[in-house]
Amino acid sequence: MKFKILVIVAFCTIMVACNSNENNVVNRVELPGTIDENAFADNVESISVMNLEMDDWVFFDWTDIEIADNYIYAFVHKPMRLMCFDLQTGEKLSARTIKGNGPGEIIDFWSMFCIGDTLCVHGSKGTINKYDSNCRFLGKLHQLDNLYPQVVFRLNSGNYALVTLSGSDDSEPTTIILTDKLFNPISSHFKTPRNNLITFGGPEPCHANNDTVRLVYSFDNHIYSLCGEIEECLELAVPHPITSEIAIGLINKGTPHLIWKNYDGGFFFISESGRFLVFKYRLDGELYTAMLDKQTRRAVSIPSETAAPASVSAIINCFFRNAWLIKSDGRYIYVGIENHDLAEFFEADEKNLDDRLRKTLAEYRTYLQRNVEYIKGLDSDERDKVTIILKIKLKD
């Protein structure tokens, strides 16, 4: 099982203090919540196969996608390759490598977003570059003064939200900075939790939909939400949360990786569709996937080890357990899953599938048939590792 959040620790940094009152905790959710093997199946509206033309990108699990008005952009982190596909047909229209120091090239990648059909990539030294559907460099959209925001979101209002994960000095770093359309600051929200001492090579799990931004730090048991300019902090109550003292002690011992094994939390893969938030976390050494109802504030969970995929509920649970998050936009959850996993899930007798999964299976077979010539050129191991992108819609 692969999750892009589980990457090698890039560096450690001590953050400033933050407490629940400062970050406006308004509610509390007990985890793991109800263990319900049928919860996900009961609330999944559809699981669709993204019909993107296959290319070498299918061997990379660290891929970001962005949906434009008429195109789908994909960015593969290694070797920093940018691609554009037709939104309706899935045909690959263009591709280029953008790693470097030349015009339109970047050394680091933090995030990307679309303005109409134009892709904007936030990369090296705070630069936000623009590209068209031919992956041509169109110039800079903006040069951020603060080099530390790792994720830039464009909201439906046209304003921007900058998610900051570390500060440049001993001042108190802000988690979310809201700006206007010209990137002039409007307001600052939340403080980076002190117990989030382990910063990974990529950004923490976060997403934006409409004018709402949501963020969860891996080692802080809160979901931070900015809805317009209204702050909300939802506490995810676990028996043994990671405190700053524990984290500092582990870092001083040179064993920060033990946080995953011995303490509850380790939140990642936050996503949103309909009325549900979906995220993963660890509790008593076991991995869980949780579905949190935003209306009732109640969570249901499934453990990492569930029944074999021999029923509708078990198959859908496997989708959520084995997939890794690519994008979440509030309406859909886009995930990547390896071909051999998907094939295994559908080994159950087809008559035992429901209408939703029969449709997913038909799309999967059509997708493989469309790319049959590409697949013929792969050996068996490569065929197994081909990434399939799924679009999941949960009930409203």
N, C-alpha and C positions, 0 to 999 in steps of 0.2 A: 504494500500500500504506500502510495506516495502523496505527500502534501507539500506544496512549495513553501509553506511556512516553516517546515522542519528543516531548515537549512543550517549550515554551520554558523556558529556565533561569530559575527563580524567584529564587534567590539563591545566593551562594557562601559557604561557611563553612569555616574551617580546623579540622580535627579533631585530636585528640591521637594520639600515636604508638601503633601496634599492630604486633606482629610475629607470624609464623606460630606460634611456640612458645606465646605467650600464648593464642592461640586454638585450641590443641589440634589441629593438623593431624595427621590419622591416615592420610591417603591422598592420592594424587596422580593426576590424570587428564590425559593429554596430549590437547590439542586441536590440530587439529580431530577427531582420532580417525579411524576408518575412514570413508572416503567410500562410502556404500552407498545407492544409489537405491531399493533394495527394503526397507530396514530398517523404515521406518515402516509400509508396507503389510503386512509380515510380522507386525507386532506390534499392529496395530489390531484390536480385537475388534468394535467397532461405532461408527458415527457417526450419531447421532440428531438430528432437527430438533425443537427446543423449540417446542411448540404454543401459544405465547402470542398472545393476541389483539392484532392490530396497532393501534398508536396512533402519535402523533407521536414517541414514544421511538425508533422504528425509524430515525430520521434522525440519531441521536447515537451516535458510536462510543465515547464515554466514559460507559459505563453499568456499574454494579455490580449484581449479583444476589445474593440470599441465599435459600437453600432452608429453609423452615420445615417443621413437621410436616405441614401441610395446605395451605400457600400458597407462592408464589414472590413475593418482594419485589424490585422493581427501583428503583434510584435513578439518575436522570439528573443529572449534575453541572451541566448548564446547561439549564434554569434552576432547578436544585435541586428536581426534581419526584420525589415518592415515589409508587409504584404498587404495588398488590397484585393478584395473579392466583391463581385456583384451581389447585392443583398438578395435579389430574387432568385438568381440561378446558381449562386455559389461559385461561379467561374472565377479563376484567378486572373486578375487584370494586370497586375504589376507587382514587382518585388525589387528590393535593393537592400544592401547592407549599409548601415549608417554609423558604424563604429569608426571613430577617428577624430581628428582635430580640424578637419576641413569644414567648409560651408555646409550646413545642414547635417553635420556629423556630431555624434555625442560620445562621451566616454562612460557616463553613468545614465541609467534610466530610472526615473522615479514614478512617473504616471503619464497618462495620456487622456485626452477628451476630444470631442468633436464640436465644431461650430458649423452647423449645416453639414456639408460634405467635406469640409476641411478638417484634417487631423492635426491636433496640437500635441506635441511631445515635450514633456518637461524632463530635461536631461542635465547636462554638465553645467555646473556653476550657476544654477538658477535660470538657465536659458530655456525659454519655451519656443520651440520651432514649429513652423507650419508646413504641411505637406498636402498635395492634392492626390487624386485617385491614381495618378501615374507615379506616385511616391516621389514626385519632384519637390524639392525644397522651395518654399515660397517666401522665405524670410522669417524674421523673428516676430512672434506675437508680443512678447514681453521679456524683460530681463528683471528677475526678482532681486531686490536688494538683499533680502534675507536668504542666505544659501541653505538654510536648514529645513524649510518645509519639504517633506518628502512626497506628498501627494497633493495635487491640485485638482479640484472639482469645479466644473462649470454648472451652475444651478439654472433652473428653468427661468428664473428672473433675469438671467444674464450676468448676475454677480458671480463671484468666485469664493470658494472656501479652501483655505490652505491648511492642511493637517500637518502640524509640527510635532516631531518626535524627540527633539533634543534642542538644547540652547547653546549659544556660542560663548556664554560666560556664566557667571554665578547668579545671574538674575533668574527670576522664576519663569521658565518657559511656558508658553501658552500652547494648548493642544490644537485649537481651531481658531483661525483668524478669518473673519468674514470681510471681503473687500467688494468695492463696486466694480463696474465693467472696465474701469481703467486701472484696476488693482490698487486703488487707494483704500486704506484700511477703514472699515466701518465700525467693527467691534471685535473684541477678543473674548474667548470662551474656554473655560476649564483650565486646569493646571496639570501638567504632566505628573502622574503619580510617582512618588519616590520609590515605591517597591517595584517599578518597572525598570530594573537595573540592567536587564539583558536586552540589548538592541540587536536585532537580526540584520542580515545583509539586505533584506527587503523591508518594505513598510509593514506596519502592523495591519491587521485585518480592518478594513474600513470601506464604506461605500456611500454614495449619495444617490438619492432619488428625489425628483422634483426639487424642493428646496429644503430637504432634510439630509443631514449628514450623520452617519453613525460610525462609531469607532469602539473597538475593544482592544485593550493592551493584553499581550500574552500573559503577563504576570500580575495583572490587577483585575479583581473580580467585579468590574463595573462595565456597563454599556453606556457610553456617553453619546447623547443625541442632541443635535442642534436643529430645531424645527423653525425655520425662519430665523428669528433671534431669540427664541424661547429655548432655554436649556432644560435638559432632563437627564438625570443620572440614575440608572437602574442597577441596583446592587444584586449580584448573583451570589447568593449565600452558599458557601461551601465550608465543610468542617475545618479544613486546615489550609486557609489562604496563605499566600506567601507574603511575609512582612519584609520591610526594608532591612531589618536586622538579620533575618535569615538569609536574604539575598546577598547582603554585604559579606556575611560570614562565609557563604559558599564561594563567592568570588575571591575572597582572601585566601581560601584554601585551594583555589584553582580548580574547583569542581562545580561550575555553574550548571553543567548538564544534569546534575542530580536533581535539579528542581523538577524536571519532568517526571522523575520516578518516585520521589518521596513526598511530594506536596500536591494538594489539590489546585486545580486551575489550569494553567497552560492553555488559555482560550485562543482559538483561532477559527478561521473559516466563517466569519460572520457574513450572513447574506439575508436577503429579504424578498418575500414575494407575497402579495396579498396582505393578509392580516398577520402573517407569521414572520418571526425572525428565526433563522437557523444558524447554529454554531456548534463547534466541537470543543471538548474540554476533557481534562483528566480528573478522575476521582478514585481514591484508593488504588492508584496504579493502573486503572482501567480507562480506556478511551470511550467516551460517550458522544452521541450526536443528539442535540436537543432542538425541539421545536417550541418556540415561545409565542403564545398567543398574545398579541399586543392589546387586545381588547380586555381579556380576562386576567392578564398578568400571570398566567399559569403555564408551567413548562411540562412537556412530556419528553422522555428520553428513551433512546435505545442504546444498549451497550455495543461495543465493537464486535463481540462474539455473539451472533444471533443464529437463528436456525438456518440451515442450508436453503438455497433459493429454490424451494419446491412449491411455493405458494405465491399468490399475488403480493401479500404483505411482505414476505421474506425477500422477494425480488426487489421491490421498491426500497426496502431497508438497505439492501446491498448497494443500490445506486448511491444512497446517501453515505454509506460507510466507506465505499471504495473510491468515490470521485474526489477530485480536488477542485477548489473554487477557482474559476477564471474571472468571472464578473458577476455583480449583482446590481440591478438597477431599480429595485422596488417592485417591478412587475414580474421579472423572470430571474431565475438563478441559472447561470451558465457554468457548467462543470465539464471537466475533462475526465475521461475514463479509458483505460486501455482495452483494446479490442478483445483480448482473451478473456477479460473480466465480463465484458458485455455478452460475449458468446456463451460463457458459462451460465450467466443468469437466465438465458433463454433456453437452456437445455431441458427445462421442464416441459412436459407434454403441452403442446400449444392449446389444446382444448381446456386446459386449466387456467389459461390467461384470461384476463378480463378485456373489455373493449379498448381501454387505454393502452395496455401493454401489447395487444395485438397490433394496434396502430404503430406503436414504437418499434416493434419487431419488423413490420412491413417497411418502415422508413429505413431501418438499419440494413435490411437486405437490399433495398433499392440503392442505398448509399454505397455499399460494397460493390454492387453490380456496376454502378456508374464509374467506379474507380478500379475496375477489374484489371485493366492493363497495367496500371501502376502497381497493384498488389501482386501481379504475376512476377514482377521483377524483384520481389522480396523473398528472403529465406523465411523459414517457419518462425524463427525467433523474432524477426523483424515484423512479421504479420501480427504476432501476438502483441507487440509493443506499440502498434499504431494507435494514436490517440483519436478517440471519437469525442466530439463536443456535443453535449446534450443541453437542451433548453428546458428547464423545469418551471412549470406554472403551478403554484399552490392556490387553493381556494381563497376567495375574498371573504 
